[in-house]
Amino acid sequence: MAAAAFFLGAPHWWQRGLARSALVIGGGGLFVCTTAYLSVFVAILITVLPFVLVIAFFTDFFGGLF
């Protein structure tokens, strides 16, 4: 994406067009990767959190706060 940003100032119109499309494709790829990792993190959190809370409740992890 840095190379594409560099070519936005290119003298030819087709180079600038390729640079713009590379930025769009690169940004889309970053968005998809971010949402994929985030969805995996949320799925693990939803799966593990109830077990962690039950274990914390029965082992008095919170020290009588609740």
N, C-alpha and C positions, 0 to 999 in steps of 0.2 A: 504494500500500500504506500510505503514511502517513495518507492520508485515511481508509482503512478502519480503521486502528488508532485514529484519533480517534473514529470512530463506534462503537467497541466500548462506549463509555460512554453511548450514546444512551438516552433514556428509553423508547423503544418497542421491543418484542420483535422486530418485523420489521426494524427498522433494524439491530439488533445481529446478526440472522441474515444480512442482506445484507453486513454488514461482515465476518463470519466467512467467508462464501463468497468475498468479494473477496480476503481474505487467502490462502485456499487456492488460488484461481485464480492470483493474483499469484505466490505461491511456486512453484506448478507451472510457470508460465511462466519464472521465473528459473532453475529447475532444468533445463528443456528447453533454454533458450538456453545455459546453461553447458555442458551435455553436448554440444551441437552444436558450439560453438567448441572444446571440448576434443578432440572426435573429429577435427575438421579439423586441429588442431595435431598430434595423434598421427599422423595419416595422413601429413602432410608430414614429420614427424620420421622415421617408418619408411621413407619413400621416399628421403629425402635423406641420411640418416645413413651408409649403406654407401658412397656415393660420396665423402662428406666424409672418412671414415676411410681409404679407399684413397688419395685424393689426399694426405692428411696423411702417410700411410706413405711414399709414394714421393717426397715433397718434403722429407722429414726435418723435418717440422713439430715433432715432439716433441723434437728435439735429442738423439737417442741415448738417450732414457730407456728405450726398449723394444728 
